[in-house]
Amino acid sequence: MNFEHSRWVRWGGPIFGLLWLWPLVYAFAMSDPSAGEIVAVAAGLVAFSALFLVAVMRAGPVLYSVLPMLAIAVALTLAVDDAFGWLFAWAGSAATVRLDGRAGAKAWAAVTALAAATIALANPEAALFWGITAGVSATTALWLLIGGLMRANEALREARAELAEMAVAEERLRFARDLHDILGHDLSLIALKAELAGKLLPERADEAAGEVEQIRDLTRSALTQVREAVDGYRRPTLPSELAGARVALDAAGIELEVDVPETELDAEIEAVLAWAVREGATNVIRHSGARHAEITVTPTSLEIADDGHGDRRADGSRHGLDGLRERVEAIGGSVEAGDGPDGGFRLRVSVPAREAAAA
């Protein structure tokens, strides 16, 4: 499992989870412990916390960290206070959130059984035994489910990345086929006419000159077709850029809402708005620190707003926005970029009204 994408597991979650140890510490402090018990508990909890963080934040075999955690839980429960039986919940959670399938189920069963046996030895009172055992079992099972959801989410991200790579590969193949179709006939004809012109020279120079003129015209025609094809491939489309923005923002943990009209846009207007989506989504991911973003499209405008802290680039660079402004102004539009009325950053692109060309 790749923990690079899971902010909860990497930082906030483990540290927040360790804060829940304080009730155990408080209960232990209220029991009038001896100096030796205080030293043992302090050392044990420091080691336990470090092992917990290693177990959930680092890759590698999790049992190397969980087994010492279980040993500390057993020792503190039997030697100091039976309340430390709750430590099995942390150890079990660290194991099951990292293990999947049958291995996770085995870890859940083993931790629950070990917790039950340890509590039974420390304090066989029925209420305490069943309370801690049930709590440890439920918490460990919950994190077994959460770990499975995290792995499924990671698999979904990987599948999306693979689909994107396949789409790029398919587009390259399609481009190669189209170029072959565009150039194949013209280049074959150019080669034949060049061969014919060579045979006509020097005896029939006038006819050879006519063939050369046709070669010139065919070459210009082929060059024009290639330029049109390349321009069509290079020109982004609004649906593709919106789809790419959704995937990129989702991977960055930013929720996106999109409002797009059903009317068909002029090709040149659509291309400019698509560039705006690309630049705006890049800004949101790199500079905003946002958790939510909205993209609103109309036939004459596009607006991207987020709830982040605004565009606070340390180097002050705005080359992407400058390039976008040049594209927009070239078709008679305008760009507004800055803090939104409700905070965050807002990018608004206004374009002239223009109907889509008839097919």
N, C-alpha and C positions, 0 to 999 in steps of 0.2 A: 504493500500500500504506500502511495506517495503522499507524505505528510506535508509536502511543500505547499499544497494548495489549501490546506486546512488550517486557517488561522486559529480556530478554536483550540485544536489539539496542540498546535505549536506553542502558544503563549497563554492566552487568557484562560482557557479551560483548566489546564493542570494547576496553575497558580490559584485560581478561584477554588478549585476542588480541595487544595491543601488548607485553605482558610477554614474549611469545615472541621478541621482537627481541633479547633479551639474549644468546643464543648468538652472534648475528652480531657484536654489540658486543664480546663477550669474545674471539671469534676475531680480530677486527680489532685489539684491544688487545694480543694476544699476538704480533702480526706486526711489532712495533717500528715503528709508524707515525711519520711526520714530523709536525712541528707543523702544517704546512699541511693534511695529510691529516686530522689530528684535528679541525681547525676545519671542514673541508669535510664530514666525516662527521657531526659534531655538528649543524651547521646543516641538513644534508640530512635526518637522522633526525627532528629536531624538526618540520621542515616536513612530512615524510612522515607522522608521527604525527597532526599536526593535520588534514591532508587526509583521512586515514583516518577519523578521528572524524567529520568533517563529512560524508563520503560515506555512512557507515552510520547516522548519528544524525539527520540533517536531511533534510527533504523537498526535492524539487527535482531538476533534472537532475544525475545522478550523474557524467556524463562530465567536468563542470567540475572535479571533484575528482580523478577517477581519472587523467585525462590528465597532470596535473602529477606525480602519484605515479609513473606509468610513466616520465616524464622523469627523475625523481630516481633511480629504480631503474637506468635505463640509464646515467646519468652515474656513479653510485657503482660500478657493476659494471665499467665500462670504465676509469675513471680511478683507482680506489682498490683494490678487491679483488673478485675474481670471486665470492666468497661472498655478496656483496650481490645476486647474482642471485635469491636467495630472496625478495627484496622483491617480486618479481613475483607471488608467491603472495598477499601481502596486497592488492596492487592488484587482482588478478583476483577475489579473494573479495569485495572491496568493490563491484565492478561486478556480479558475477553474483548476489549476494544481493539486489540491488535491481532487477535487470532480469529479466523473465520471458520465456518462450517463445523465439521466434527471436532476439530481441535479446540475451538471455542467452547463447544458444549462440554467437552471433557474437562476443560479448565473450570467451567462453572460448577460442574458436579464435584470436582476435587476440592475446590476452595470451600464450597458449602459444607462438604463432609468434614474437612479439616476444622473449619470454624465450629461446627456442632460438637465435634469431639473435644476441642480445646475448652469450649464454654462448659461442657458437661464436667470436665475435670476441675475447672476453676470454681464453678458455682453451679451445682446441679439443680438449683431452684427452677421450677418449671417455667414461671413467667419470664424470667431473665433468659433462660435457654431458648425458648421459642421466639422471644422478641428479637434477640440479636441474630439468631440463625435465619429467621425469616427475612430480616432486614438485609443481611449479607447476601442471601440468595436472590432477593428481588433486585437489589442494586446491581449485582453482577450480571443478572439476566438482562436488565435494562441496557447496560453498556455492551452486552453482546449484540443486542438489536441495533444500537446506535452505531457500533463498529461496522455492522453489515450494511447499514444505510450509507455510511461514509465510503465504504469500498464500492458500493454500487454507484455512488455519485462520481467517484474517481474513474470508474470504468466508463461512465457516460461521457466524461470529459475526453478520455482517450479515444472513445468511439467517434466523437465529434471531430477531434483532430484528424483521425484517419479518414473520415469522410471528406474533410476539407482537402487533405492531400490527394485523395482519389479524384475529387472534383478538379483540382489543378491539373492533374495528369490527364484527365479526360479532355480538359479544355486545350491542353497542348496538342493532343492527338487530333482534335477537331480542327485546330488552327493549321496543323501540318496538312491535313486532308484538303482543307479549303485552299491553301496556297498551291497545292498540287493541282487542284481543279482549275484554279485561276490561271496558273502559269503554264501548265502542261501543254495545252493546245497552242498557245501563242509562241512558246519557245520552240516547239516542234516545227511550227510553220516558219519561224525566223530561221531556223537551221536549214530547212529545205530551200528557202529563198536565197539565203547566203550561198548555198552550194550552187544554185542555178545561176546566180549573178557571177560567180567565179567561172562557170563554164561559158557564159556569154562574153566574158572579156577575153581578149581586146577586140575581137571581130565585130561583135554586136554591142557596142558601148551604150547606145541609146536604150536598148532593152535592159541592159544590165543596170543602167541608172534608174530605170523605173522600178526594178526589183529592189534596189537599195532604198528608194523612197518608201516603198511598202514596208521594208524592214524597219525603217525609222518610225513609221506610223505604228507598226505593231509593237515596237519597243516602248513608245510613249504610252500606248494603250495599256500594255502590261504593267508599266510603272504606275500609271494612274490607278489601276485596279488593286495593285499591292498596297498603295498608300491608303486607299479607301478601306481595304480590309484591315490593315494595321490600325487605322484610326478607329474603326468600329470595335476592335478588340480592346484597344487601350481606353476607350471611353467607358467610364463606369456607369452602371445602372443603379437607379434608386433602390429597387427591391434587393439587389445583391448587397449593396452597401448597408442597408438596414439590417439584413440578415447577419452580415458580418459584425456589425456593431452590437447586435443582440448577443451573439456568441462571445465576443470579446469582453463586453461588460459583465456578462454572466460569469465568465471565468474569473473576473476581477472582483466578484462579490457585489456588483452594483445592479440593482433592480432597474429595469428599463420599461417605460411605457411609450408606445408609439401610436400616433394618430395620423393616418395618411388618407387623403381623399381617393375616391375610386376613379376620378376623372383621369384621362390619359394626358400626360404632359408633353410639351414640345421636347424633342430629343436633346437639343442644346441646353434648354432649361433644366431638364432632368439630369444631364451630365454635371452641371454646375452644382445642383442641389446634392447630387451623390458625392461630389468632392467635399461639400460642406459637412455631410454626415461623417465621412471618413475623418476629416480634421477635427470635428467636434467631439466624436467618440474618443479619438486619441487624446485630446485635451482632458476629457473627463477622467480617463484612466490614469494619465500621467501626473496631472497637476491638481485635481480637485479635492481628493480625499472624500468623495461623495459616497452615499449609500443608495441614492435614488436619482434617476435621471429621466427626463421626458423629451421626446422628439415629436414636434408638431409640424406637419407639412400642409401647405395650402398651394393652390396653383401659382401664387405669387410670392411665397415666402417659406422659409424653413427656420424653426427655432429649436435650439437645444439648450435645456436648462437643467441644472443639478442642484442638490442641496449641500454641496461641499463648502469649503472655506474660500472659494474663489480661485482665481488664477495667480498663484503665488510662486512663480518660477524664480529660483534663486539667481539664475543668470540673466533674467529678463528677456530671454530669447522668444521671439514670436514669428519665426520664419514661416511656419505653417500657416498662420493667420494672414501674413503678408501675401503669401502665394495665393491663398484663397481669395483675398480681396482683389488681387489682380484679375483672377478668372471672372469674378462676379462683375467687376467694373467693366470688363471687356464686353459684356452683353447688356450694359446699361443698368446694372443693379448696384446694391450697396450692402455693406457689412457693418453690423454693430456688435461689439464684443466688450463685455465688462461685467461688473457685479449685477446680479439680478435684483429686482425690487424686494424679494423676500429672502435675500441672501443667496449664497452660492454664486455660480458663474452662468452667464447666459450668452449664447451666440445666436444672433438673428441675421439671416440672409434674406434680403428683399430682391426680387427679380421682376422684370417687366412682364405684364400679362401677354401671353402668346399661346395661341391654340396649336394643338398637335397637328402636324402635317398629315394629310390623308394618305393612307397606305396605297 
